[in-house]
C-alpha cells in the first residue's frame, strides 16, 4: 500500500496549521517561510515542495472559507427570499456555521487583520445577500442597508470572537 499521498497530505496540513498559528499572532508581511517551516517541523525545501510562499497558504484558506460561506448562502437562496418564517432557521444555520468557523472569520474578515479579505467577502457575498433579502442592487437605499448590514455582521463577529468565553453564540427562533 502506498502511504505517500497520506504523508503528503499530513505534511501539507502541518505546514498549513503552522502558518495559521503564526498568522493569528503576527501580521502577514512578517511571517517568513523559515518561520512556518520551523513551526511545522519541516525543512524550508519541504515547504517549497508544496507552497510557493506564505501568501499562497493564506489565499487557499481565504478561498476555502469564502467558498464554504457562499455555499451556505446559496443553499438558503435556493429557497427564495428569507421571510419571517425562515429567518429563525437561517440565523440558526449561520450561528452554527460561525461557531464552527468563527476563528477563521475573525482573523480573515473581522479583526482588521486583513482589510483585503473583508473586501473580498463583501464582493462575493453582496449579490447573495441581495437575493436573500429581496433588496434591489443599485438602489441607493438598498446599497446603504447592505453596507450597514455587513458592518454590523463583522463588528458583531469580532465582538463575539473576542468575548467567546463569556458570550454564547446562539439564536433562539421565536
C-alpha positions, 0 to 999 in steps of 0.5 A: 500500500502506498502511504505517500499521498497520506504523508503528503497530505499530513505534511501539507496540513502541518505546514498549513496549521503552522502558518495559521498559528503564526498568522493569528499572532503576527501580521502577514508581511512578517511571517517568513517561510523559515518561520512556518517551516520551523513551526511545522517541523519541516525543512524550508525545501519541504515547504517549497515542495508544496507552497510557493510562499506564505501568501499562497497558504493564506489565499487557499484558506481565504478561498476555502472559507469564502467558498464554504460561506457562499455555499451556505448562502446559496443553499438558503437562496435556493429557497427564495427570499428569507421571510419571517418564517425562515429567518429563525432557521437561517440565523440558526444555520449561520450561528452554527456555521460561525461557531464552527468557523468563527476563528477563521472569520475573525482573523480573515474578515473581522479583526482588521487583520486583513482589510483585503479579505473583508473586501473580498467577502463583501464582493462575493457575498453582496449579490447573495445577500441581495437575493436573500433579502429581496433588496434591489442592487443599485438602489441607493437605499438598498446599497446603504442597508447592505453596507450597514448590514455587513458592518454590523455582521463583522463588528458583531463577529469580532465582538463575539470572537473576542468575548467567546468565553463569556458570550454564547453564540446562539439564536433562539427562533421565536 
